[in-house]
Amino acid sequence: MNEKMPRIDSASRFLDVCNWGDEMQDRWDRLDKKGWQKANKIGKTAARLFSRKGYLETSMDEIAAAAKISKGGMYYYFQSKTEVLFFILSKYMDLVLQDLEKDLSQEKISTDKLKFIISRHIKLYSNNSSEAKVLLHEAHCLPKKHFEVIAEKQRTYFQIASEVLLEVFEYPIPKDRLTALTFTLFGMCNWIYSWYDPKGAVGPEELSQTIWTLFINGVHEYRAQLIKGS
């Protein structure tokens, strides 16, 4: 199974989806590799603060201080806290989607595809827990047009997972039931943030295997019920 983790380190790739306008485009076009790394550092720092304190309760001054950058230097990269939040969430969702369909195409068995999605999701959370928490709790703070960019990426991820579940199910399933099944899967994977410590007794691989085992057994039982009731 291909377990390689995706990376996002290209300013130009981020700009393709940012759509902030000419001023933002020009500002990011001027960044070299070192500048892009600095912006990433600010984003990581802000994600930790947002996940701990909340987006509304965190100031640009606090982000600058935690990132060890002057306030003026901070505004060179981000003109507003909204830009910081969008940067964090767009970059994280790009990480979630990068090479996902290509990697899934290398898995020939549907249950292995599901196992891959779960394992990859848990690893991404373990390596980016602050960003994952911010996505769940703070995305609604974005202006509508910027929230929609993030929501579209989430819909893409949801659709990919739904298609895999349809393969796994191997039986005609109504669309609303498939939607419920997909949300259940993401519920199991996403809400670990409220209790899970990747450095604790249960490692990411064991947790992934546990979720997969519980979910796949549930799918088999649910399918049997549908067949029996048809």
C-alpha positions in Angstrom: 0.0 0.0 0.0 1.4 3.4 -0.9 1.6 5.3 2.4 3.6 8.3 1.2 2.5 11.6 2.7 1.8 14.6 0.4 3.7 17.9 0.7 2.7 21.4 -0.3 5.6 23.8 -0.6 4.9 25.8 -3.7 3.7 29.4 -3.5 2.5 29.3 -7.1 0.3 26.3 -6.4 -1.3 28.1 -3.5 -1.9 31.2 -5.6 -3.8 29.1 -8.2 -6.7 28.8 -5.7 -6.2 31.8 -3.5 -8.0 34.3 -5.8 -7.5 37.3 -3.5 -7.0 39.8 -6.3 -4.0 41.5 -8.0 -2.6 43.0 -4.8 -2.4 39.7 -3.0 -1.1 38.0 -6.2 1.7 40.6 -6.6 2.7 40.2 -2.9 3.0 36.5 -3.2 4.7 36.6 -6.5 7.5 38.6 -4.9 8.2 35.8 -2.3 11.3 33.6 -2.9 11.7 30.2 -1.3 12.8 31.7 2.0 9.8 34.0 2.1 7.4 31.2 1.4 9.0 29.2 4.2 8.4 32.3 6.5 4.8 32.5 5.5 4.4 28.8 6.3 6.0 29.3 9.7 3.5 32.1 10.4 0.6 29.9 9.2 1.7 27.0 11.5 2.1 29.4 14.5 -1.3 30.9 13.8 -2.9 27.5 13.5 -1.7 26.5 16.9 -3.1 29.7 18.4 -6.4 29.4 16.6 -6.8 25.8 17.7 -6.0 26.7 21.3 -7.7 30.1 21.8 -10.0 30.4 18.8 -9.8 32.5 15.7 -11.8 35.5 17.1 -9.9 35.5 20.3 -6.5 35.6 18.7 -4.9 38.9 17.5 -2.4 39.6 14.8 -0.1 40.9 17.5 -0.2 37.6 19.3 0.5 35.7 16.0 3.5 38.0 15.3 4.9 37.6 18.8 4.5 33.8 18.8 6.1 33.6 15.3 8.9 35.9 16.5 8.4 38.4 13.7 7.7 42.1 13.9 4.2 43.3 13.3 5.4 45.1 10.2 7.0 41.9 9.0 3.8 40.1 9.7 1.8 42.4 7.4 4.3 41.9 4.6 3.0 38.4 4.3 -0.6 38.7 5.5 -2.7 41.9 5.3 -5.4 40.6 7.7 -6.2 37.8 10.0 -8.7 36.6 7.4 -5.9 36.0 5.0 -4.0 34.0 7.6 -7.1 31.8 8.3 -7.7 31.2 4.6 -4.0 30.4 4.0 -4.1 27.8 6.8 -7.3 26.1 5.6 -6.6 26.2 1.9 -3.1 24.8 2.4 -4.4 22.0 4.6 -7.1 21.0 2.2 -4.5 21.0 -0.7 -2.5 18.6 1.5 -5.5 16.4 2.0 -6.3 16.2 -1.7 -2.7 16.2 -3.2 -2.1 12.9 -5.1 -5.1 11.2 -3.4 -6.8 10.0 -6.5 -3.5 8.9 -8.1 -2.6 7.0 -5.0 -6.0 5.4 -4.7 -5.8 4.2 -8.3 -2.8 2.1 -7.3 -5.0 0.1 -4.9 -7.0 -2.5 -6.8 -9.1 -3.9 -4.0 -11.9 -1.7 -2.7 -11.4 -2.5 1.0 -7.7 -1.6 0.6 -8.7 1.8 -0.8 -10.9 2.4 2.2 -8.1 1.4 4.5 -5.7 3.8 2.7 -8.1 6.7 3.0 -8.5 6.1 6.8 -4.8 5.6 7.4 -3.9 8.7 5.4 -6.5 10.8 7.1 -5.3 9.8 10.6 -1.7 10.4 9.6 -2.5 13.8 8.2 -4.3 14.7 11.5 -1.4 13.4 13.6 1.0 15.6 11.6 -1.3 18.7 11.3 -3.6 18.5 14.3 -3.9 22.3 14.8 -4.8 22.8 11.2 -7.4 20.0 11.3 -9.0 21.5 14.4 -9.1 24.9 12.9 -10.8 23.5 9.8 -13.5 21.9 11.9 -14.2 24.9 14.2 -13.1 28.1 12.6 -13.8 27.8 8.8 -17.2 29.5 9.4 -15.3 32.7 10.3 -14.2 33.2 6.7 -16.1 35.6 4.4 -18.6 33.7 2.3 -16.6 33.7 -1.0 -13.5 32.4 0.7 -15.4 29.8 2.8 -16.8 28.5 -0.5 -13.3 27.8 -1.8 -12.6 25.6 1.2 -16.1 24.0 1.1 -15.5 23.0 -2.5 -12.3 21.3 -1.6 -14.1 19.5 1.2 -16.8 18.4 -1.2 -14.2 17.0 -3.5 -12.7 14.9 -0.7 -16.2 13.8 0.3 -17.0 12.7 -3.2 -13.8 10.7 -3.5 -14.6 8.9 -0.2 -18.2 8.2 -1.3 -17.0 6.6 -4.5 -14.7 4.3 -2.6 -17.5 3.4 -0.2 -19.8 2.6 -3.1 -17.1 0.2 -4.4 -16.8 -1.4 -0.9 -20.6 -1.8 -0.5 -20.9 -4.0 -3.7 -24.7 -3.6 -3.6 -27.1 -0.9 -4.8 -27.4 1.7 -2.1 -29.7 4.8 -2.2 -27.8 8.1 -2.5 -29.0 9.4 0.9 -27.8 6.2 2.6 -24.4 6.5 0.9 -24.2 10.1 2.1 -25.0 9.1 5.7 -22.4 6.3 5.4 -19.7 8.8 4.2 -20.5 11.3 7.0 -20.3 8.5 9.5 -16.8 7.6 8.3 -15.6 11.2 8.5 -17.3 11.5 11.9 -15.2 8.6 13.2 -12.0 10.0 11.7 -12.5 13.7 12.5 -13.7 13.8 16.0 -10.6 12.0 17.4 -9.3 15.6 17.9 -11.4 15.7 21.2 -9.4 12.9 22.8 -6.6 11.5 20.7 -2.9 12.0 21.4 -0.8 10.7 18.6 2.1 10.3 21.1 -0.1 8.3 23.5 -0.5 4.5 24.0 -2.5 4.1 20.8 -0.3 5.0 17.7 -1.8 6.3 14.5 -1.4 3.0 12.7 -3.3 1.1 15.5 -6.0 3.8 15.6 -6.4 3.6 11.8 -6.7 -0.2 11.9 -9.3 0.0 14.7 -11.4 2.5 12.8 -11.2 0.5 9.6 -12.1 -2.8 11.4 -15.1 -1.2 13.2 -16.3 0.6 10.1 -15.9 -2.3 7.6 -17.7 -4.7 9.9 -20.5 -2.2 10.3 -20.7 -1.8 6.5 -21.0 -5.6 6.1 -23.8 -5.7 8.7 -25.6 -2.7 7.1 -25.4 -4.3 3.7 -26.8 -7.5 5.0 -29.8 -5.6 6.5 -30.4 -3.9 3.2 -30.3 -7.1 1.3 -32.6 -8.8 3.8 -35.1 -5.9 3.6 -35.2 -5.7 -0.2 
